[in-house]
Amino acid sequence: MTQDQLAEVLDSQGSYIGRVERGEQNLQLQTLEKIAEALHTEVTVTFGSKQTAAEIEEKWIEEIAQLLRGRSVQEQERAYRVLRELFI
């Protein structure tokens, strides 16, 4: 993602993102959360969380399982087909 694309998501300017990247601009926690969301990550990742790859994998598997719990068999099958199509 370019600085301009990220700035658009934040309703800001690319120069602002550049200043943040260079450590010349402070930002609010709310802005950091928006950046993490735009980058499809979590705020803790930006601070160098020491999670192992296995822990991160387990987290995503659990998140997917949570989405499927309580859904009908048909919805679960549809979700499986979508995931399978993405990765095969």
FIMAR-684476 format. One line per 8 residues: their letters; for each residue x, y, z of N, C-alpha, C. Coordinates in steps of 0.02 Angstrom, whole numbers, plus 50000, padded with zeros to 5 digits. Layout:
REM FIMAR-684476
a) X/Y/Z/X/Y/Z/X/Y/Z  ... .
END
This chain:
REM FIMAR-684476
mtqdqlae) 50043/49942/50000/50000/50000/50000/50045/50062/50000  50030/50108/49957/50070/50169/49954/50049/50218/50009  50091/50267/50020/50074/50319/50069/50009/50354/50050  50001/50368/49986/49940/50402/49964/49878/50359/49974  49884/50294/49961/49827/50250/49972/49809/50247/50046  49859/50241/50089/49847/50240/50160/49817/50307/50184  49844/50361/50158/49818/50427/50176/49745/50433/50156  49727/50406/50099/49657/50409/50077/49611/50372/50127 .
vldsqgsy) 49634/50314/50149/49595/50276/50199/49587/50316/50263  49639/50353/50282/49638/50392/50344/49608/50461/50335  49589/50477/50273/49563/50543/50257/49616/50596/50276  49677/50583/50252/49734/50626/50268/49772/50639/50204  49837/50657/50211/49879/50669/50154/49940/50624/50157  49968/50608/50099/50027/50565/50096/50086/50594/50134  50091/50659/50136/50147/50691/50172/50142/50676/50247  50081/50673/50273/50070/50656/50344/50097/50586/50358 .
igrverge) 50080/50539/50315/50103/50470/50324/50179/50468/50321  50208/50504/50275/50281/50507/50270/50313/50533/50334  50284/50585/50364/50310/50612/50426/50304/50561/50483  50248/50524/50484/50240/50471/50534/50293/50418/50526  50305/50396/50464/50354/50345/50450/50424/50366/50471  50440/50430/50462/50506/50455/50480/50512/50473/50554  50458/50466/50591/50459/50482/50662/50456/50556/50676  50434/50595/50627/50430/50668/50635/50361/50690/50658 .
qnlqlqtl) 50314/50645/50658/50244/50661/50675/50218/50612/50725  50191/50637/50780/50157/50594/50828/50087/50580/50802  50058/50525/50824/49990/50510/50804/49951/50485/50864  49886/50492/50859/49842/50470/50912/49831/50395/50906  49813/50363/50962/49800/50291/50962/49745/50274/50912  49695/50316/50907/49640/50305/50860/49667/50301/50788  49714/50344/50772/49744/50344/50705/49785/50281/50695  49823/50261/50746/49862/50199/50742/49816/50139/50730 .
ekiaealh) 49759/50138/50763/49711/50083/50754/49685/50083/50682  49672/50142/50654/49649/50146/50584/49703/50121/50536  49765/50138/50550/49820/50116/50508/49826/50039/50511  49824/50012/50571/49828/49939/50578/49771/49905/50541  49711/49932/50547/49653/49903/50512/49663/49907/50436  49687/49963/50411/49698/49971/50339/49751/49922/50314  49799/49905/50356/49852/49858/50338/49835/49786/50356  49772/49775/50378/49748/49708/50396/49793/49675/50448 .
tevtvtfg) 49808/49714/50500/49850/49688/50554/49822/49715/50620  49858/49704/50673/49837/49729/50738/49888/49778/50765  49866/49822/50808/49910/49873/50836/49970/49841/50869  49961/49785/50903/50016/49752/50938/50072/49733/50890  50056/49718/50828/50107/49700/50779/50154/49759/50766  50126/49819/50767/50167/49879/50755/50218/49889/50810  50204/49862/50869/50250/49870/50925/50297/49811/50931  50299/49768/50881/50346/49713/50880/50328/49657/50928 .
skqtaaei) 50265/49639/50930/50244/49584/50972/50285/49522/50956  50302/49484/51006/50346/49426/50998/50308/49362/50987  50249/49366/50956/50211/49305/50943/50248/49263/50892  50246/49198/50902/50277/49152/50854/50228/49143/50796  50254/49117/50742/50212/49103/50684/50157/49054/50702  50173/49005/50744/50123/48956/50764/50067/48989/50805  50085/49036/50849/50035/49072/50888/49990/49114/50844  50019/49146/50796/49980/49188/50749/49933/49143/50709 .
eekwieei) 49960/49087/50685/49919/49039/50646/49860/49014/50688  49874/48996/50751/49822/48972/50795/49768/49025/50807  49789/49087/50814/49742/49142/50823/49695/49147/50764  49722/49144/50703/49679/49150/50643/49633/49091/50636  49658/49032/50652/49615/48973/50648/49557/48980/50697  49572/49003/50757/49519/49013/50808/49470/49067/50785  49495/49121/50754/49451/49174/50730/49402/49146/50677  49429/49105/50632/49387/49075/50580/49336/49028/50612 .
aqllrgrs) 49358/48987/50660/49313/48941/50695/49257/48980/50729  49273/49037/50761/49223/49078/50794/49170/49102/50744  49193/49121/50684/49145/49144/50634/49097/49089/50612  49122/49027/50613/49081/48971/50590/49035/48941/50643  49053/48951/50706/49012/48922/50760/48942/48952/50758  48894/48908/50765/48824/48930/50766/48794/48941/50697  48833/48932/50646/48807/48940/50577/48779/48873/50554  48736/48877/50505/48707/48815/50478/48761/48776/50440 .
vqeqeray) 48747/48712/50430/48794/48670/50393/48804/48699/50323  48751/48724/50293/48757/48753/50225/48803/48814/50225  48797/48857/50276/48841/48915/50280/48914/48895/50292  48924/48844/50333/48991/48820/50345/49022/48791/50282  48982/48753/50245/49006/48724/50182/49023/48779/50132  48982/48831/50129/48994/48887/50083/49059/48923/50102  49070/48933/50167/49131/48965/50190/49192/48922/50172  49185/48858/50181/49240/48812/50163/49256/48817/50089 .
rvlrelfi) 49204/48817/50048/49215/48822/49975/49250/48887/49956  49232/48941/49988/49263/49006/49974/49337/49003/49994  49351/48979/50054/49421/48974/50076/49462/48927/50031  49431/48871/50014/49465/48823/49969/49481/48855/49902  49434/48892/49874/49444/48926/49811/49501/48977/49815  49506/49011/49871/49559/49060/49881/49629/49030/49884  49633/48970/49912/49699/48942/49927/49720/48883/49884  49677/48861/49842/49695/48804/49798/49705/48827/49727 .
END
